């Protein structure tokens, strides 16, 4: 290993190269093989690994674990080789005929070159999570002392200490504990048959969840701490933050741009109906299809009651504009009220949204929101006043009869404990 190299150096090469490849116009030609969102998810997972592994201090902590350090360098360089292969495909250095030349007479279906590379890259990132999970045992873990070292090297949680980080004793690494591929994927790739690339949403941090299987340690767990740092505060003293607004407007932009029938400038009623159908949660009290039926509901009056910004648009250019449709700010206002009225249900709804939809920050389109939202970022207790007002407005303007909302004893206890969350 050259003395000038380091984990941080190798990692930054990987991030820089993957970012450059993702920005290439040529990558869109492979959208049907591997959607661009899949590469974005892997880049996000790579960055989360660096935070969870506390990368700047990792090399020092592994100073006595020679074998582990070598394995980690091998994995990072394996990742770079996958990126080199990806670059070769984009540069047409690998002939398109290559895959057809490898077809066998038995009629087996082979994956494309780009799919093979994607699976190799994904599985290699899985290995990064695995090796640090095995290495950072709870007894040695920085969280055991209440400290989390960020990418800048500063202590993020707990008091700063002049003590040097403790070295990590080298665990027994076996092929079973750290493998370069998940068994199923490895077998299929070696046979020329990678697992299909789903156009749904991948498990954003599939391998990092292994950390949750370690022995109990002080709360919050490392993964949740990392997610919380990425998300920031969604509510502060019971009030929505700018960060929550970015998430909700990001969802609105996705509905506007990507939901059928195409780009509609604003969120039309039929898109709201589809959104609530796609993110349906158990025991949902509201008949969303009826509420946002523009033929039977006075949707504009409902939006005016809750002060949700909206415009009237035309179904046809020669018709009078009379279809009430939410702006991104209007959707933010509407969804915020629903969260405050039903925090448990709306957390589940938004968890489904970020898991199954590519949601970007509208103020920085390069930022993709994580695929998980910790529950405690939402209000603990419902705002019963907002809940009653919403039910009253919906019943009044949408011609629907809502079942009586039974406030559970648990909710009443939460309201009593968190009175500041009430309007």
matplotlib code that plots the C-alpha trace (Angstrom):
import matplotlib.pyplot as plt

x = [0.0, 1.6, 2.3, 0.5, -2.8, -5.6, -9.1, -10.3, -8.3, -9.6, -13.2, -13.1, -11.9, -14.9, -17.4, -15.9, -15.8, -19.4, -20.7, -19.0, -20.3, -23.9, -23.7, -22.8, -25.5, -24.5, -25.8, -29.4, -29.1, -29.0, -32.1, -34.1, -31.3, -30.4, -32.5, -30.4, -32.1, -30.4, -26.9, -28.1, -29.2, -25.8, -24.0, -26.1, -25.4, -21.7, -21.8, -23.8, -21.2, -18.5, -20.5, -21.3, -17.7, -16.4, -14.0, -11.5, -10.5, -11.1, -7.5, -6.1, -8.5, -7.5, -3.8, -3.3, -5.7, -3.5, -5.6, -8.8, -7.1, -5.9, -9.4, -10.9, -8.4, -9.2, -12.9, -12.4, -10.2, -12.7, -15.3, -12.9, -12.6, -16.4, -16.4, -13.7, -15.8, -18.8, -16.6, -15.5, -19.1, -20.1, -17.1, -18.1, -14.8, -16.8, -18.5, -22.3, -21.9, -20.0, -23.1, -24.6, -21.3, -21.5, -25.0, -25.0, -26.9, -29.1, -31.1, -30.1, -30.9, -27.9, -27.8, -26.4, -23.0, -24.3, -26.5, -23.5, -21.6, -24.4, -24.8, -21.0, -21.0, -24.0, -22.6, -19.2, -20.8, -22.6, -19.2, -18.1, -21.0, -20.4, -16.7, -17.2, -20.1, -17.8, -14.9, -16.7, -17.8, -20.1, -17.3, -15.0, -17.7, -17.4, -21.1, -20.3, -18.6, -21.3, -19.2, -19.8, -17.0, -18.3, -16.6, -14.8, -13.2, -15.1, -17.0, -20.7, -22.3, -21.1, -18.2, -15.0, -12.1, -8.4, -8.1, -6.9, -9.3, -8.8, -7.5, -9.7, -8.7, -8.8, -11.9, -11.8, -12.9, -14.1, -15.5, -18.9, -18.7, -17.3, -17.8, -17.4, -20.9, -24.2, -24.4, -27.4, -26.1, -22.6, -23.9, -26.0, -23.2, -20.7, -23.1, -23.7, -27.2, -27.4, -30.5, -33.0, -32.6, -36.0, -37.5, -39.0, -37.0, -34.0, -33.3, -31.5, -29.1, -29.7, -26.3, -26.1, -29.1, -26.8, -25.6, -29.0, -28.3, -25.3, -25.6, -27.6, -26.0, -27.0, -29.8, -30.0, -28.5, -25.8, -28.0, -30.8, -28.3, -26.9, -30.4, -31.3, -28.2, -29.1, -32.7, -32.2, -35.1, -38.6, -40.3, -39.0, -41.1, -44.0, -43.7, -42.7, -39.2, -37.8, -36.5, -40.0, -41.1, -38.3, -39.5, -43.2, -42.5, -40.2, -43.1, -45.3, -42.7, -42.5, -46.3, -46.3, -43.5, -43.7, -47.3, -49.6, -50.7, -47.3, -46.1, -49.1, -47.4, -49.5, -50.8, -54.2, -57.0, -56.5, -52.8, -53.8, -56.2, -53.4, -50.9, -53.2, -53.9, -50.2, -49.4, -52.5, -52.0, -53.9, -57.0, -57.1, -60.2, -60.5, -62.1, -59.5, -61.0, -64.3, -62.6, -60.6, -63.4, -63.7, -67.3, -68.7, -66.4, -65.8, -62.1, -61.2, -63.3, -61.6, -58.2, -59.2, -60.4, -57.0, -55.1, -53.5, -52.2, -53.8, -54.7, -57.6, -56.5, -58.2, -58.8, -58.7, -57.1, -60.4, -62.3, -62.8, -60.2, -62.1, -60.0, -58.5, -54.9, -52.2, -49.0, -45.9, -46.4, -50.1, -49.2, -46.7, -49.4, -52.0, -49.6, -48.2, -51.7, -52.3, -49.0, -49.9, -53.4, -52.3, -48.6, -48.5, -50.5, -48.8, -45.4, -46.3, -47.6, -44.5, -42.3, -44.0, -43.6, -39.8, -39.3, -41.1, -40.6, -37.5, -37.9, -35.3, -34.9, -36.5, -34.0, -31.1, -32.1, -28.8, -29.9, -32.0, -33.8, -33.1, -35.4, -36.2, -37.6, -37.2, -40.6, -39.3, -38.7, -42.5, -44.6, -45.1, -48.8, -51.6, -52.9, -56.5, -57.7, -56.2, -57.7, -61.2, -60.9, -59.8, -62.6, -65.1, -63.8, -63.7, -67.2, -68.5, -67.0, -66.5, -69.9, -68.5, -69.5, -66.5, -66.6, -66.1, -62.5, -61.9, -59.0, -57.2, -56.0, -52.4, -53.0, -54.5, -51.5, -49.2, -51.1, -50.9, -47.1, -46.6, -48.9, -46.7, -47.7, -51.3, -52.4]
y = [0.0, 3.3, 5.5, 8.5, 6.8, 6.7, 5.6, 9.2, 9.6, 6.3, 7.1, 10.6, 9.1, 6.8, 9.6, 11.9, 9.4, 8.1, 11.7, 12.4, 9.3, 10.0, 13.5, 12.0, 12.4, 8.9, 7.3, 8.1, 5.7, 2.9, 4.1, 0.9, -1.3, 0.6, 3.7, 6.7, 6.7, 3.4, 5.0, 8.0, 5.7, 3.9, 7.3, 8.2, 4.8, 5.4, 8.7, 7.3, 4.6, 7.2, 8.9, 5.7, 4.5, 8.0, 7.8, 10.5, 8.6, 5.1, 4.6, 5.6, 3.4, 0.4, 1.1, -2.3, -4.2, -4.8, -7.5, -5.4, -2.3, -4.3, -5.7, -2.3, -0.9, -3.9, -3.2, 0.5, -0.4, -3.0, -0.2, 1.9, -1.0, -1.2, 2.5, 2.0, -0.7, 1.7, 4.4, 1.9, 1.0, 4.7, 5.4, 2.4, 0.7, -2.4, -3.4, -3.8, -7.1, -8.5, -9.6, -11.3, -13.2, -14.7, -16.1, -19.8, -22.4, -23.3, -20.1, -18.7, -15.0, -12.9, -9.5, -6.5, -5.2, -2.2, -4.4, -6.5, -3.4, -2.0, -5.3, -5.4, -1.8, -2.3, -5.5, -3.9, -1.1, -3.7, -5.1, -1.7, -1.7, -5.3, -4.9, -1.8, -3.5, -6.4, -4.1, -1.5, -3.8, -2.1, -2.2, -0.1, 1.9, 5.7, 5.9, 3.9, 7.0, 9.3, 10.7, 10.8, 12.0, 13.7, 13.9, 17.0, 15.2, 17.2, 15.6, 16.0, 14.4, 14.7, 16.8, 17.2, 15.2, 15.5, 11.7, 10.0, 7.6, 4.1, 1.6, -1.2, -4.8, -6.8, -9.1, -12.5, -11.8, -14.7, -15.2, -15.6, -12.3, -10.2, -11.4, -9.3, -10.2, -11.2, -15.0, -14.9, -12.0, -13.5, -16.8, -15.1, -12.7, -15.5, -17.4, -14.2, -13.7, -10.7, -10.2, -8.0, -4.3, -3.2, 0.0, 0.4, 1.7, -0.1, -0.7, 2.6, 1.3, -2.5, -3.4, -0.7, -2.2, -5.0, -2.6, -2.9, -6.6, -5.8, -5.9, -3.2, 0.2, 3.7, 5.3, 6.7, 4.0, 5.0, 4.6, 6.7, 9.3, 9.5, 9.8, 12.5, 14.5, 14.2, 15.1, 17.9, 19.1, 18.8, 20.3, 22.6, 23.3, 21.7, 24.0, 23.0, 24.0, 25.0, 21.5, 20.0, 22.5, 21.3, 17.7, 18.5, 20.8, 18.1, 15.7, 18.3, 18.8, 15.0, 14.9, 17.8, 16.6, 12.8, 11.8, 11.2, 13.0, 14.7, 18.1, 20.1, 23.1, 22.6, 19.5, 18.8, 16.9, 13.7, 13.7, 14.2, 11.2, 9.1, 10.2, 9.3, 5.9, 5.2, 6.1, 4.5, 3.7, 1.3, 2.7, 5.8, 7.7, 9.9, 9.0, 10.8, 9.8, 11.6, 14.5, 15.4, 14.6, 18.0, 17.1, 16.6, 18.6, 22.3, 21.8, 25.5, 26.4, 23.7, 25.1, 28.6, 27.5, 26.0, 28.8, 26.5, 28.4, 27.2, 28.2, 27.5, 25.9, 24.8, 21.3, 22.6, 25.9, 27.2, 26.5, 28.6, 27.8, 26.2, 23.2, 24.1, 22.8, 23.2, 25.0, 23.4, 25.9, 25.0, 21.3, 22.1, 23.9, 21.1, 18.3, 20.1, 20.4, 16.7, 15.9, 18.0, 16.5, 12.8, 12.5, 8.7, 8.1, 10.9, 9.6, 6.3, 8.0, 10.1, 7.1, 5.3, 8.4, 8.7, 5.0, 4.6, 7.9, 9.8, 13.0, 15.8, 19.0, 21.6, 24.2, 22.0, 19.5, 17.6, 16.5, 13.3, 12.8, 9.5, 6.5, 6.5, 9.1, 8.5, 8.7, 11.0, 13.8, 14.2, 15.6, 13.1, 14.1, 15.1, 18.7, 18.0, 21.5, 21.2, 17.7, 19.0, 21.9, 19.8, 17.3, 20.2, 21.8, 18.5, 17.5, 21.0, 21.4, 17.9, 16.4, 13.4, 12.0, 11.3, 8.7, 10.1, 10.3, 8.4, 9.9, 7.0, 7.1, 6.9, 10.0, 11.9, 11.0, 12.3, 15.5, 15.9, 15.3, 17.6, 20.6, 22.8, 20.8, 22.0, 25.0]
z = [0.0, -1.0, 2.1, 0.6, 0.2, 2.9, 3.4, 2.9, -0.3, -1.8, -0.7, -2.3, -5.6, -5.6, -4.8, -7.3, -10.1, -9.4, -9.3, -12.7, -14.3, -13.0, -14.6, -18.0, -20.6, -21.9, -18.7, -19.7, -22.6, -20.1, -18.2, -19.2, -17.9, -14.7, -13.8, -12.9, -9.5, -8.7, -9.1, -7.0, -4.2, -4.2, -4.1, -1.1, 0.6, 0.0, 1.8, 4.7, 5.1, 5.4, 8.2, 10.0, 9.8, 11.0, 8.1, 9.0, 12.2, 10.9, 9.7, 13.0, 14.9, 12.7, 13.0, 14.8, 12.7, 9.7, 8.0, 8.3, 6.9, 3.9, 3.3, 3.5, 0.9, -1.3, -1.2, -2.0, -4.9, -6.1, -6.1, -8.3, -10.7, -11.0, -11.8, -14.4, -16.0, -16.0, -17.7, -20.3, -21.1, -21.4, -23.6, -25.9, -25.2, -24.6, -27.8, -27.7, -29.4, -26.5, -24.5, -27.5, -28.2, -24.7, -25.2, -24.7, -26.7, -23.8, -24.1, -20.7, -20.4, -19.5, -17.9, -19.7, -19.1, -17.2, -15.0, -14.1, -13.1, -11.1, -9.1, -8.6, -7.3, -5.0, -3.5, -3.0, -1.0, 1.0, 1.9, 3.2, 5.6, 6.6, 7.3, 9.5, 11.3, 12.1, 13.0, 15.2, 18.0, 20.6, 23.3, 21.0, 19.3, 19.8, 20.8, 23.9, 25.2, 23.9, 21.1, 17.4, 15.1, 12.0, 8.6, 9.7, 12.6, 15.2, 18.1, 17.2, 20.2, 23.8, 25.2, 23.3, 24.7, 24.4, 24.4, 21.3, 19.7, 20.9, 18.4, 17.3, 18.1, 15.0, 14.9, 13.3, 9.8, 7.9, 4.4, 6.0, 8.0, 5.1, 1.6, -1.5, -2.6, -1.2, -1.8, -4.1, -6.1, -6.3, -7.6, -10.3, -11.3, -11.6, -13.8, -15.9, -14.4, -12.2, -10.1, -12.0, -11.5, -10.1, -11.3, -7.8, -4.9, -3.7, 0.0, 0.6, 3.2, 3.0, 4.4, 7.0, 8.8, 9.8, 12.5, 14.2, 14.9, 17.1, 20.9, 22.6, 23.0, 24.1, 22.2, 19.6, 17.4, 15.0, 11.9, 13.3, 14.5, 10.9, 9.4, 11.9, 10.9, 7.3, 7.8, 10.3, 12.4, 10.7, 13.8, 16.4, 19.5, 17.7, 14.7, 11.2, 10.0, 6.6, 6.2, 6.5, 3.8, 1.5, 1.9, 1.3, -1.7, -3.1, -3.0, -4.7, -7.5, -8.0, -8.3, -10.7, -13.0, -12.9, -12.1, -15.1, -17.2, -17.2, -16.1, -14.9, -13.3, -10.2, -8.3, -9.8, -7.9, -9.8, -8.8, -5.2, -5.5, -6.9, -4.3, -1.4, -3.1, -3.6, 0.1, 1.7, 5.3, 7.6, 9.3, 7.1, 8.1, 5.0, 1.7, -0.4, -3.8, -2.8, -1.1, -4.2, -6.7, -8.4, -9.5, -6.0, -3.8, -3.4, -3.3, -3.7, -0.7, 1.3, 0.3, 1.2, 4.6, 5.4, 3.6, 1.1, -2.0, -5.2, -8.7, -11.0, -14.2, -17.4, -18.6, -22.2, -23.3, -24.6, -21.4, -18.3, -15.6, -12.8, -11.5, -8.1, -8.0, -5.3, -5.8, -4.1, -1.2, -1.0, -0.8, 1.9, 3.9, 3.4, 4.3, 7.3, 8.8, 8.2, 9.9, 13.0, 13.1, 12.6, 13.2, 13.4, 10.2, 8.2, 9.2, 7.7, 4.6, 4.1, 4.8, 1.9, -0.2, 0.3, 0.0, -3.3, -4.9, -6.0, -3.8, -4.3, -2.4, -4.5, -3.2, -4.2, -6.9, -6.5, -3.0, -2.8, 0.4, 2.3, 2.0, 5.7, 8.1, 11.9, 13.7, 16.4, 13.8, 13.8, 16.6, 19.4, 20.0, 17.7, 17.6, 18.4, 17.5, 14.0, 13.7, 14.6, 12.2, 9.3, 9.8, 10.0, 6.8, 4.9, 5.9, 5.1, 1.6, 0.3, 1.0, 2.9, 6.2, 8.3, 11.1, 14.5, 15.5, 18.7, 20.6, 22.3, 25.9, 24.5, 22.4, 25.4, 27.5, 24.8, 24.5, 28.3, 28.2, 25.2, 25.7, 23.6, 20.5, 20.8, 18.8]

ax = plt.figure().add_subplot(projection="3d")
ax.plot(x, y, z, "-o")
ax.set_aspect("equal")
plt.show()
